[in-house]
């Protein structure tokens, strides 16, 4: 694998930090099954560019978080044309990262990337809990003739028997998805967007306590007034502090083993959304490796 220089990679650091905690950032601008707005193929590039503007001192954690880990960013590479081949490609990359005992942070791309990543985790760990932040359940068994559609991302993850899911912010799904969700009460728990004011995050603590957790953050999980640069923006979503509370609790009560941020579809001159995605990535790894 070929890597960007620290100055060109995520955060745009002047030099590589020495640390036993190693993060491998993977730009994977997959765009094969989008069904409304397009542009996710440009998401990783926009996040990397915006990350150079993120302040390295964390005012919440009161630390220069980047000093707690070593970070390297894969140089953008050609993604396989066929969706299943692209997912196999991503599985192989993720396996390589895990074999080196590094933390994978994948920047999408559409949400269909997640099953390709999870395949590698399902083979490494006895059990994985996915923390999903999303507007959509993504539990269709296929969409528009594509089994591995972005609309089927969580359904395909559940194909692996050692996967369970805790979802936040869901506010859009079809009746078939709801029926499927009700059929797997021991494998998936949804904190519905409509109930956001009444979420009991102590329940989350109990559900993830001492477990290995993988985070998949679909940016349409944010309210559409905050995140409009995504293929399917939805009202009624999370705001920044809502998401931070969930991520912080997760980092304090579980072992976060990897993460992806997906569905950024950058818009010209709308830098705020790119920056939110970049700062979100920094916060996830800051929580994970904070002192």
PyMOL commands that set and color helices and strands:
alter all, ss='L'
color gray80, all
select helices_A, chain A and resi 10-12+40-51+65-68+83-99+113-124+150-157+175-182+193-198+201-208+219-221+240-253+271-288
alter helices_A, ss='H'
color red, helices_A
select strands_A, chain A and resi 22-28+57-58+63-64+70-73+103-108+128-133+163-170+188-192+212-218+255-262
alter strands_A, ss='S'
color yellow, strands_A
deselect
rebuild
show_as cartoon
